[in-house]
Amino acid sequence: MFLLSIHSVLTGGAPGCEKGREKMSKPKKFIRGLEGTTVVRSVRDGLINIIPILIIGAFALILNTFPVEGYQSFIQSFLGGFFPKLFNLVNKGTFGVLSLYMTFSISRSYMQIKSDPEAANFGAALSSVLSFFILAGVDLADFSVDSMGPKSMFLAIITGLGASALYLCFDRAFRKKRRKVFSSGADRVFNRMLTVLPPMALVALIAALINLAVIRFFGADSFRILLAHAFEKLFSYGEVGFLKGFFFVLFSSVLWFFGIHGSDTLEGVMEKYFTPLLAQNQAAVTAGAAPAGILTKQFFDCFVLMGGCGSTICLLIAILLFSRNRSKRGLGLTAAFPMIFNINELMVFGLPIIFNPIMLFPFLAVPLVCYSSAYLATAAGLVPVITNSVEWTTPVILGGLRATGSVAGALMQVFNIIVGVLIYMPFVRLLDRRSEEEARRTYDSFIDYYKKNESALNSERLIDLPGLNGELARELCSEIRHSADLGDVALAYQPQYGYDGACIGAEALLRYKHPAVGVLYPPLVIKLADEGGFLQQFEEAIIKKALSDREKVLARFGENVKLSVNVNGKTVVTERFLSFCRDLDKKVGIKGKNLCIEVTERATLSLDSETRKTFDELREMGFLLAIDDFSMGQTSINYLKEKTFDIIKLDGSLVSGLETHQNCREIVSSIVTLSSTLGLTVIAEYVQTDKEREMLHNIGCDCYQGYLYSPAVFID
């Protein structure tokens, strides 16, 4: 679903559209300009691309450390501890080499953004990985798999971006000389490999020179170690106390906001200054002394990183309780399960939080408030100092209880969550308002594009379109599906009149109202429902809604009016639709309801024995059958010949052309004459002028629907 991230979309012409077009403020311009830079997009997309790796590794850890004693006893004893070994292998293959994945992913994202068709993208990725190993100090005695894990995330970002930029620069410089170096008869794959070699060798050379310079001038054993020392230097001043922990939380959150995995980047700092305090506390308890180290790693995991960075469990609850945006609530429901175990990448990148100016303040403030309240409560003796080791994936409440060995630890977490929800709440509502403004601003261009290309797009899938139009279509499709799942449909009714002025019927027309931008263009709604695979479900909901509105329709338009509902031609011949109608007939009884099914699909209906049998059964139940958009094609003539339908609704283009095209008048006259001979009723749609009505009357058509009489109206 998240995927849904996702962002708001939709319909133009809604109130507030002018506001959405107001000149963007300078801070917004700066943030959006920054967000659009190659560096930022590469880092963000690189992180998003490795989310599957993060989730697989995290769930392997969850399964290995799930805090239930019976479960732990089972996996430790079953098949000689097979499952812990399995989960450890998966965890080491994901988090153990996370920086390597990050280097490769950022490089690929960078090259995709640059979209240089002549550049060998895999060459840039290989150059980045090679540079990572060189700068990480692969020749050092202490180099291990651990050196490729979360500790080296910042190095991964630098090499992923820097090596790719250098590779692209060198690759372009060598292009003019390629034909001189390589013969045309060389093997294509081998030739391509040789084109990668020169720029890749130069990138490797520069990486090696940088590493040697670091060793020579800074005294560090490698560039990786220099970065680690730099981060450690930031936290080297003063004792391990409130201010150091406060700065750690702030710096980690800032890194996260800018798309850098803050917790992993600062893991070296965590291990040097905070992780050892747990062992000291445990030793103190063993010696009969009082533990004094408040800022253990588990302290941050339990009281600050609840739901992940930014204390996002608070944001999740605020969204589920206070957001009006269905997409955001859907994202929250999707992200809820992993966030119980403090895995929040779906929320961070799906909402998104990174580079989102509205979320900057609460994303930084909530963890700082949680940190401060927990520290002060622990220092005051209200919450015990943590003396027990718990995994960072341990759920909230249980984590606080186990880490402190006291209910006070769990209550401290509850208190922090409540405060965090209250801080996030106004920003969630502000995010909703911004989403609505963006929706109004963007839908105009989308609907203009759709209307201008509607005929051509009939054979295209809107949800598969590239770029913003495809994103908007997918967002809309998700919103409409949600309404279909709930059976939440709105109908307007357009009356039909005879020449004598008496109302003879009313057609139920779908009017999907998006919560942010109002009523959407109906043909677009139907097309997206069809593409999303839930059109039948939507049509069934429409029929149920029309039947529930029937008494109001009769009260509004007259006791004997015919109530028409539209059903797609592909739907009406399915066994599912027939079963639906049978069930409906059993529940409410169709006979005497004067209910008409209008078949709206212009594609050819196969008039085989099964189709005739279906139509006969529908008539037997009491349904009338009408064909919409009727013209004079071969298929239409077959419908007349077989007397497939009871009512013929003229194609609107024929009615619109009556005044200006003799051919339209001749075609309409032929249809009316044939239908009259066969005992069929003809209804002319899109009747807008008295002249059109009189022309139709002179031809012999005396049933009308259109703006001359009334637009579609809501009856509630």
N, C-alpha and C positions, 0 to 999 in steps of 0.2 A: 504494500500500500504505500508505504513511504515512497515509497517510491512514488512514490509517489509523490515528493516534494516538492515538495513539493511545492507549488505556489498557486495562488488564487488566479482565477481567470474570469472573464465572461462579459456579459452583454452590454451593448452600447445604448446610448440614448437615455440611460437611466439618470434620475436626479443625482446631482453631485458630480456629473461627468466633467463639468467645468472646473470644479475643484481639483480633479485629478490631473488637469492640464496646466495647473498653475506652475509658474517658474520654480524650478528646483532650487532649494537653498544651497548656500555654499558648502556647509558641512555634508549635506547629502551628496552634492556633486563630488566632493573630495572622497567620501567613502566609496561611492559607486565607481569613481575613476580608479581608485586604488584596487577595488575588487576586480576590475576589468583588466588589470595589468597581467602580463604573461607570467611573472613570478608568482603572484598570488593565485592565479588560476591553476598554474601547474602544481603548486603545493596542495591546494584544495582538492583538485581532481585526483592527484596522486594518492592522497589519503582516502578519498572516496573509493578509488579503485581497489584498495587493499582491505576494505571493510570485510569482505568475506574471510580473508586471512585472520583478521582481528576477531571476528565472531567465532570462527572454528576454533582458534586457540583458546578463546575465553570459555567456550562451552566445554572444551576438553578439560580445562581447569575446574569448571563447575562440577562436572561429572566425577572428577578425581577427588574433589574436596567437599562434596555436598555434605552439609553439617547435620547428618542424621546417623546416630551411632549404629543402628541396625544395618543401614546401607553400607557404611564404612566396613563393618565386620564382614559383610557378604563379599564386597569386591576384593578385600584383602585375602580372603580365604579361598574364593572360588578359582579353580584351575591354577592354584599356586600364585595368585596375585596377577593373573593375566591382564585384567582390566586396568589396574594402575599403570602397568608397564605400557599398555596401549595408549592410554591418555597422556602419559609423559612423553611418548614419542611424538604424538600429534602436537603437544604443547611446544616441544623443542623445535619441531619443524615449522612452527608458526611464529610464536613470540621469540624463540631462540635465535632466529635469523631475520627478525622484523625489519631491521635497518637495510638489509639487502633487498627485501621486497620493496621497501620505500624508495631506495635509490633507483631501481629499475622502473617503478611505477611513475615517479616524478619525471624521469627522462622521457618515457613514452608520452606522458601528458604534455610535456614541453614541446616535443616534436609534432604532436597532433595539433596543438594550438598554432604552431608556426606553419603547419600544413604545407611544407615544401615537398612537392611531389618527386623531386629529383634526389632528395636526401634519403640515404639508406637509414631508416629509423632504427633498425636493429643495431646498426653501427654505433649510433649515439648511446643506446642503452648499454651495449657492451663496453663502450668507453667509460660510461659512468660507473659501472660495476668494477671495472679494472681500476679506475681512479680511487674508488672507495677502498679497495684492498690496499692500494699503495699508501693512501693517506691514513689508513687505520693502523699501519705498522705491522703488516702481515709477517715481517721478518723478526718480530720481537718474541722473546721467550714467553711473555705473558699473553700473547695473542691466542684467543680461543673462540669457540662459538659464542661465548658470552660477549665478546667484542663486537659481534654482529647483531646483537639483540637491541632492546630498547635504549640502552645507554648511548648508542651511537646514532640516534635519530637525527640530531642536528647535523652531524657529519653527512648523513644520507641526503638531507635537503641540500646542503652545499654542493655535494658532488653531483647529485641528480640534475641540478640547475646549471652549475658551472661547467661541468664536463660536456653537457649537451650543447650549451651555447658555444663552447670552443669547437666542438666537433662540427657543428653546423657552419661556423665561420671558415674552418679549414676545408671542409667539404666543398663549399662554394668556390674557394680559391683554387682548388685542384680541378674543377670541372672542365675548364678550357683545355687542359693538357691531357685529358684522358684518352682522346683519340690518338694522340701521338705516342702514348705509352703502350696501349693495348691494341693488338691486332683484331680485326673484325672476325677472324676465324676462331678466336678463342672460345672455349666453352662458356656459355652464358652465366652459369652459376659461379664458375671460377673467376670470370671477368668481374662479376659483381663483388666478389670477395676482395679482389685486388683494389677496387675503387674505395673500399672501406679502410684498407690498410694504412695509407698515408695519413689521413686525418686522425685515425685512431692512435697511431704511433706518436703523433705530435701531442695529443691530449695526454697520453701516458707519460711522455717525457716531461711535460709541464707539471703534472701531478707529482712526479718523482723529484723534480727540482724544488717544488714547494715544500715537500716533506724534508728534503735535505736542508733547506733554508731554515725550517723550524728547528731542526736538530742543532744547526750551527749557531743560530742567533738567539734562540729562546731556551736552549738546554733541555727541551722536552724530547722524549724518545720518538714521538710521531705527532702528526697534526691532530689525530684523534685525542691523544693524551693532552695536547695543548688546549683543545676545546674543553676537555673535562676539567683541567686545572683552572680555566677561565671561569667556568660556572662555579666551581668550588671557591674560587677567590671572591666571588660576589657574596658568598655566605661565610667567609672566613673571619669576619669581624665580630667581636663580641661573643658572649656565651650562648649556649643553646637555651633560649628562653622565648618569651612572648614575641618580641620584635622579630627575631630570626624566623620563627614559625609564621608570623604574619606576612613577612616579606616573601617567604617561600610560597605560601598560598596565592598571594597576589601575582607573583611572577609566573607561576604555573598557569594561572587562569588567563593572564595576558597572552602567553604563548598559545594556549588553546584557542583564544579568540581569533588569533591570526593564522589559524590552521596548522599550528605546530603542536604535536602531541606533547603537551607540557609535562605530564606525569612521567613519561618515558624519557624525555630529554633531560629532566632533572633527577633521574633515578640515581645517578652517581652521588649527587648531593644528599639525597634521602639516605642512601646506604652509609655515607660517611658520618652524617651528623645526627640522624634520627633513629635509624634502624638499631644501632647498638644499645639504645636506652632500654629496650624491652629486656634484653639479657641482663642488664644491670638491675632492673626492677626485680626480675625473677631471682637473681642472686641475693638481693637484699631480703626478699621474703624468705628465702631458704635460710639465711643467717639470722632471721628473727627481727630484722630491721624494717622500717617503713620505706616503701618504694618512693622515689622522688622524681623520676624522669617522666614528666607529663607528656612531652612531645615524642612519643614513639610513632613508628610507621602506622601502627594500628589506630592510633589516635586520629590521624588524618583520614584513614580509610573509613573509620566508623562515624566520626562526627563532622567531617568536612566533605568527603567525596561520596556522599550518599546519592546513589543513582549515577555516580560518575562525576567527572569534572563539573564545576559550577553548581554542585549540589542539585543536579537536575531532576532528582526525584521530586523536588519541590515544584519545579517547572511542569513536570508531568501532571501532578495533581492539580496545579492551577489551570492547565489547559483543559483537563477533563471536567473540572468544575465550572470554569468561567468562560471558556472560549465559545463563541457562536459559530466559528468556522468549522464546517464538517470535515474538511480535509485535515485540519490540525488535530481535531479530535480523533480522526481515523489514524493519523500518524501516531498520536499518543497511545491508542489502543495497540497498535502494531509494535511500538517500542516498549510497551509496559513490561512484558515478560523478561527480556534481557536486562532492562533497567532494574528489576528486582535484584538482579545479581551485579548491579553497578556497571553494566555494559551499556553505554549511552551513545555510541556512534550514530545509530539511526536517528536519534533526536538531534544531535549536534549538527549533522550534515543534512538531515531531512527537513528541519524546520525552515531555514538553517539558522544556527546561532553564529557561526563564524562569519565575520565581516558584516554582521547585521547590526547597524547602529542602535536600533531600538533595544536590542538585547545586551548591549555592552555594559550598562550600569548594573542591572540585576545579576548578570553572569559573573561580574567581579565582586559585587557587594554581598550577595547571599553567602558564598563560601567564607568570606571574611567575617561576616556576622556570626555564622555558625562556629567558626574557629574561635572567635573571641568569647562567645558565650560558653562554649565547652571548656575553654582554657580557664576562664574565671571560675566556673562552677567546680572544676577539678581542683584548682588552687585553693578554693574556699572550703574544700572537703565535702561538698555536696555530691560529687561524683567520685568514686574511687579511681585512683591511678591505675592505668591498664597494666595488667601483669600476665595476661593470657594471649597467646598467639592465635589469631584468626585470619583466614584468607580474605583478600580484598573482595572476593566474590560473595562473601557471606551477606545475606539479606539484612536490610535495616530491621531494627528491633532485636532480632536474634544476634546480630553482630555486637551491638552495644551491651546486651545481656552477657554474652560469653566473654567478651574482651575484658570487661570490668568485674565479672562475677557478681554483678548486682543489678537489681531492677532499676537502680538510679541511672545506669548507663543507657538502658532502653528508653527511659523517660526523657533523658537528655536528648536523644535522637528525635523523639516525638516533638519535644519543644522546638528544636531547631527546624524540623520540617514545617511546623505551623508558622513559625516566623518567616521561613523562606517562601512559603506559599503566599503569605500576605505581601511580601516584597515583590514577588513575580506577578501577582494578580493584575495590577494596573498596566503593566507592560504587555501582558497577554492581551488585554482589551485594546491597548494601543496598536498592537500588532494586527489585531482583527480589523481595526479601522484602516490601517495602512493597506492591508490586503484588499479591502473593499475599494479603496481609492485606486489602487493599481489595477484591480479588475475592471473598473469602469473605464480607466484610461486605455487599457490594452484591448478590450473587446471590440471597440469600434473598428479598429483596423482588421481584426480577425473576421468579423462578420461582413465587412466590405469585401474582403478577399473571397469569402465563401460565396457571397451573392453574385459577385462578378464571374466566378468560375463554377457556379453551381452545376451546370450541365456536365462540364468536364470532370468535376469531382465526384459525380455519381458513380463512376467506375474506379474511383480511388478510395483508399481507406484514410480518413482524416487522422486517425490516431497513429498512423504510421508515417505521417508527414515529418520531414526534418525541421529543426529549428523551433522557433517560438510558436508557430501555428500548430505544430504537432503537440507541443507541451500543453497549449490551451485546450486542444481537442481531448487529450487524455485526461486533463483535469475535469473538464466538463463531463466526460463520459463517467468518471468516478462519481461525481456529484449526482448525476442522473440515476446511475445504478443504485446509489444509496436510497433515493426516493422510491425506486422500483421495489427494492427489498422491503421497504416499509409500507408499500401500497399507497404511498403518499402522492396523489396526482390531483391536479386542478383542471377543471373543465369549464370551458365557455360554450354557450349554445347559440348557434346562428339559426334563426327561424326561416322557414320556407313558406311561401305564400302562393295562393292561387290567383288567377287574374281578377277574380271577384273581390280580392282583398282579404279573404279568410286565411288564417294560419293553418297549414296542413301538416307541418312537421318541424322538427328542430334537429340540427346536426350537432353532436357533441364533438368539440374540437379541443385537443390537448393544449394547455397553456402551462408549460413548466415554468415555475417562478423560482429563480435562483435566489438564495437568501441574501446575497450581497447586491445584485444588480438588476433584479426584477425579471420580467417575462422574457424568455429566450425565443429566438426565431424558430417556430415550430418545425419546419423541415429539417433544420439542423439537429433538433432534439431527436427526431425519429431516426435520422441517419446514424447518429452516435449510438442510440439504443440498439440499432441493428448491428453496428460494428462491434459493440460490446457484448453481443450475444444474449441480451435480455429483452429484446423487443417483444417477444411473445408474453413474457411476464408483465411487461408494461401494458400491453394491449388487454390482457386479462384484467389488470387493475382498472383500466379505463372503463371496461364493460361493467364491472362491479360498481364503480363510482357512478356511472350513468344510471344504472338501475336504482341505486340509492337516492339519486337526485330526481327520479322520475316524477314523484308526487309534486315536487316544486316546479318541475318543467311544465307539467300539466296545469298547475295553478297559474303559471305565468303566461302560457301560450294557448291553452284551451284543452278541454278534456279528450278530444279525439285526435290530437296530433300524433304523428309518427315520430319515434325517437330513433335517430340514426347514430351508429358508432362506426369508426373506421378500423378496418383490420387489413393488414398486409396480405397480399396474394399468396406469399410463401407460407404464411401462418394458417390461413383459413383451410388449407387442404391437409394439415397435419393431424395425426392421431391425437396429439396432446390437446390441440384446440377443440377437437370433437369431444374428447373426454371432459374437458373443462365445461363445454356447453351442456353436456349430459348432466354433470353434477349441478350446474346452475339451474337447469330445468327441474331437477328433483327438489332443490331447495326453495325456489321462488316461483316456478311455473312460468314458462315463456308465453304460452298461448294467451291471447287477449292483451298482451302487453304492448302490441303494435311496435315491436322492436325490429329495426332494420340493420343488417350488417352491410356496410359499404366496403367493397373490395378496392383497395387503393393502389395496388401494385400495377404498374403499366406493363411489366413483363408478361409474356404469354402464359396463360393458364393452360395446363394440359387437360383437355376435356375428355379424359379417358373414363373408363367405367368406374374407377375408384372415386374420381372427382365428382362425377354425377351422383354416385351413391352418397357421398358426403353432403352434397347440396340438398339431396332429397331428404336426408335425415334432419338437416337443419330446418328445412321447411316444415317437416313433420312436427318438430318441436314447437313451431310457431314463428320462426324468424322469417322476415322478408329479406331478399337479397338484392343489392344494387351494385352496379359497376360504375366506378368513378372515372373521370377523365376519358369519357367515351368519344371515339372519333370514327373514321371510316376505313381503318386498316383491315386487312384480311382477318386478323384475329377478332376484331370487333364484329365483323359480319358473322363469324362462326358463333359468337355469343348470341346474336339475334336468331340465327338459324336453329340453334339448339334450345332456344328459350331458357338460357342458363340463369338469367336474372329477371327479377320482377320490375326493377326500376333502372332506367338509364340516366346517368348524369353527364350532361354534355361537357366535353373538354372546354375549359375556360378560354383557351385561345380562339376557339370557334365563335364563342359569344362575343369576345372582345373585338373580333374582326368583322362583325355583322355590318357595321355602318360603312366600312371602307373596302371590303373585299366581297365581290360577287360570288366567288368560289365558296366562301364561308357560308353565305346564305343558301347556296345550292346544297352544300353538304348537310347543313342543319335541317333543311327541308326534307332531304332524302331520309335522314335518320328518323325524324318525327313521323314521316309517312309510314315507313317500315314498322316502327314501333307501334303506331296506332293500329296498323293492320294486325299485328301480333298480340295486341291487347296489353302492351307494356306502357308504363308511365315514363314520361321524359321530364327531367328537371334541369333547368338551365342555371348554372352557377355563374358567379361574377357579374350578375346583372346590376348595372350601376346607373343607368339613365332611363328616363321614360321612353325615349326613342327605341332603345334596345328591347324594352318590354313589349312595345307595340309591334315591332318587327317580328319578335318571337310569336306573339299572339296571332299575327296575320299568317305566319307559317303553320301554326297549329299547336304551338307549345304554350301551355297555360300554367306551368308550375315554375316558380322562380326562387332563387336564393342569391342574395348579394347585398351590397351596401345601399342600393336603392331602397330597400326595406329596413335593414338593420345590420350592423356588424355583429360579431359574436359577443354575447354578453354573459357576465357572471350572474348567477341567480341567488347566491348566498347573500 
